[in-house]
Amino acid sequence: MPDFFIVGAPKTGTTSLHRTLRTHPQIYMPTLKEPRYLADDMRPRPEHAQEARELEYPDTLEDYLALFADATPEQHAGEASAFYLWSQTAAAGIAQLQPAARIIATLREPASFLRSLHLMLLWWGVETETDLGKAIALEPARREGKSVPRQSHRPQLLNYSEHVRFVEQLRRYDARFAPEQKLVLIYDDFQRENERTVREVLRFIGADEQLPIDVKNVNVTKRTVRSHRARRLMYVLSNGRGPVARSTKTAVRALSTPGLRRGATRMLLRRAARSEPPAADHAVMRELRRRFKPQVTELSEYLDRDLVSLWGYDEVD
């Protein structure tokens, strides 16, 4: 049974934290990051459910608990699913499974967070609108099921403004966990003082913070997609273990030389799928900061910390 949960938000260093904590001898975290099992509203579209099973995401409680089967009694077991914070059902799911759970949330300045989230959703194939401003403007239509990319396996994630309702999200955990069971981190602190923040997390979990750890630097990757088709093929080749992946690999073998098959296929697909993201549109970022200033003010009051100044929102009209 997991003892602690890194609940998000995404693009705030949760992968770095997951990788670092896994190096601590008193902590057990499964190799699979983002099992997402306890977020019912994170389920993929029915037509993509088989694909999720092929990628070995847990589909039953038995499958989920099997992720922690190798943990020893002396270890603190945990998992990291960065959309548990966004989810409206995960807090209740965690509380039902493990009422004594420790909850770790990491938050980031809304405009930069949404830009990184948009790039990630493009990378996943959930989003196809490459212009962030236009993608956010599509929210009203998408809530009605319009303008949703056909291949989008989790279209519920396309309502961008819902991702930055941080106080509302945290209060879902307030309703089910005592204050001492929750730790809220700010991405800027984690990025600037990585090791100190990790040791704060270790102390919060109950692990020995003095033991040597291999700290993985916080480095939120920025990438976008040059070819959605190539990206899709690369994803299946890299992660799939089921029949879709096997048939795709068979097709690649038929179409490539032996030399390419020895690692070059993935490299070529990765190069075809990746490209450097465009520079941030300052007008869009300025408008996002203006729009979400009330949320930053609310969060500052909730955490009793001046995030308005830290994030430069005191300069926003």
N, C-alpha and C positions, 0 to 999 in steps of 0.2 A: 504494500500500500504506500503510495507516495506521501511524503511528509511535508513537502513544500512545492510551490508552484510559481514559476516565473510567468506572469499572466500578460506581459506586454508592456507597452504597446510595440507593434512592429517597427523596424527601422530605428530602434533606440539602443542598439548594442546588446540585444538579448542573445544573439548568436555568440558573440564574444563571451558573455557571461556564462552561457551554457558550456562552451568549450573549456573555459577556465575552471569552472566548478568540477567538471568531470575529471580534472587532473588531481583533485584532492582525495586522499585515500579514505577519508571518512564520509565521502559523498558518492552516491550512485545515481547517475542519470543515464537513461537509455541513449543509445546512439541516435535513434530517431528523435529529432527535434520537431516540434509541432505535431504531436499526435492528435490534438484537437478533439479528442473523443468526448470530452465533457461539455462541449459547446454544440448543442443541437442545431443552432442556427448557423453553424459553419459547415453543415453538410453540403456536398456538391449536388448539382442537378442530378436527377435520377439517371439520365443518360450517361453521366460521368461516374456513376457509383462503381461500376466494374473496374474502371481505371484506378480509382482510389484503392480498391482491394488489391489490385496488381502491384501497386506501389507499397503494399503492406502497411497501410494505415489501419489501426484497430477498428473493427466493426462491431465488436461485442465487448462486454465488460471483461469476459475471460481473456480476450485478445489484449485488451488494454492492460490488465494486471500482469499479463505475461511479460510485458516490457520491463517489469521490475523484479522478475523471478530470480535474477542473478545477484541481487543486492544481499549483502550479509546483514545479520541482526545488528551489527555495530554501526552500520552505515545509515546516513540520512538519505532517503530516496526522494528524488524530485523530478519534475519534468518542466519543459518550457514550451508553451503554446502562446505565441504572441498576440493571438486574436481573442484570448480569453477575456481580456480587458474590454474589448469592443463588444463581445457577445453579451446578449441580454439573458442568457441561460447558464453560462459557465459558472458564475458565482454560486448559484443554487446547486448546480451539479457537483461542484467541489465540496461545498458544505455538507451535502448529503453523503458523499463518499468518505470525506475526512474532515469532521468538524474541527479538529485540532490543527488543521493545516496552517502553514505559514505562507503568506501571500506577498510576492515581490512584484512591484509595478515600476516601470521606468517611463518617464514622460519627456516629451521634446517640444520645442517651440513649434506651434501649429503650422506655419507656412512652410518651413523647411521639411517638417514631418510629412505634410501632404505631398510635397514635390517628390520626396523619396518613395512614399507609398505609391504614387502614380507610376513612377518608373518601375517599381516592383510588380505592380499589377499588369503593366505592359509586358514585362518579362515573363510573367506567368501565362499570359494570353487571356487573362480576365478582362483586360481593357484593350481597346484598339485605337481609341482617340489619342493621338500623340500630343495634342495641345492641352496642357493642364487646365487652362482657363475654360476651354470648350468642354472638356470632360466634366468639370465641376458644374458648368451651366446645364449639362444634360441631366442633372439629378432629378428634377421634377418629372421629366419624361420617363426616366428609368424607374422611378417609384411606381409608375403605372405600367411597367413592363414594356415600354417602348425604347427604341434605340439601344437595346441591349445586344452586344455582340453574340452571334449565334454560338460561337465556340466557347463562350464564357462559362466556366464550370462553377463559379461562385459569384453570380451577378449581384448578390446581396452586399458585396464589398464595395460596390461602385457608388454608394451614397457617401461621398467623401466627408461631408460635414458631420456625419454621425461619428466619425473616427476621432474627432477632437472635442467631444463632449466629455472631457476628462473627469470633471467633478461628478457628473451623473454616473459615469462608469464606476468611479471609486465608491460612490455611495451604495452601489449594489453590493459591494464587498463589506461596507460598513454595516449593512443590515444583517450580515450573517457571521461576521468575524469580529472578535474583540480588537481594540486598538493595538494591543501588543502583538497581535498576529499579522499585522500589516506593515510593510516597509515600502515607502514611496521614494524612488530615486529620480534625480533630474539628470537627463542625458549629458548636459554640459559638465556636471561634476564627474560623471563616469568617464567622459572623454578626457577631461583634464587631469583627474587623479584616479587613474584606472585601478591601480593596486589597492589604494586606500579604500575605494568603494567596494572592491571585491572582498576585502577583509571585513568591512562592515556587514556585508551579506553573510559571510561565514559566521560572524558573531551572532547575527540574527537567527540563522538556521540552527545554531548550537554546535557547529563544528569548530575544531581548533584553528583559530585564526593565525596562530604563530607558525604552523607548519609551512614548509616551502610549497609554493604553488607556481604553476606555469601560467603567468598572466598573458592572455591573448588580447592584443591591442584592439580597442574599439575602432573599427574602420567600416563605416556603412558604405557598401559598394554602390556606386551609381552606374547604372548601365541601362541601355534600352535595346530595342529589338530592330534589327535591320530587316529580317524576314521572319514572319510569324510561322510560316511553314517549316523553315529550317530549325527554328527554335523548338517547335513541337517535336520534330524528329529527334533532335538532340536530347530533349527531356526524356523521351521514351527510352532512347539508347542508354542514357546515363543512369536512369532510376528504375526502369521497368524490369520486372522479373517474371511476368506472366506471359500469356500467349501473344498479346499485342506486341510486347517488346521482342519476343522471340521471332515473330514473323517479320518484324521490321528489320531485325538484325540479319535474318536470312536474306531479305531483299537487298540489304546493303552489301552482303557478301557476294551476291550475284552480280552486283553492279560495280564492284571495286576490285582493284588488283590486290594480291596478297600483301604487298608493301603498305598500301593504304589501310588495310584492315588491321595492321599492327599499331593501332593508336591514332593513325592519321585521320581516320574517318571522323572521330569525335572532334579532333582539332579543327578540321575543315568545317564541320557543322557549327562548331562554336564560333568560329570566325564569321561564318555566314549569318549567324543569328545575332551576334553582338555588334554593337556600334557605340561610340561615345555619345552620351546624351547631349542634347543641345544646351546651351547656356540658359540659365534661369531667366525668364521673362520678368524684368523688374517691375513692370506695370502690374502684371498678374500677382506677383509676390506682395507688392504694396497693397493691392486690393484685398488679398487674403488676410494680411495683417490687420487691415482696417476692419474687415468683417469679423475676425475672431478675437479682437481685443476684449470684448466682454467676457469671453471664455477664459482668457488669460487673467483678467482682473478677478474673476470668480475663483479661479484656481489659486491665485496668490492669497486670497482671503482664506480659502479652505486649508491650505498648507501653512498659513502664517509665514509666508516667505515672499519677498518682493521679486516675483518673476516678471512683472511689468518692466522694471528697470533692467533686470538681467537679460531679457530677450529684446530690449530696445523698443518696447511698446509705449514707453513714455514719450517717444518721438512720433507716434502715430496719431494723426488728427482724429 
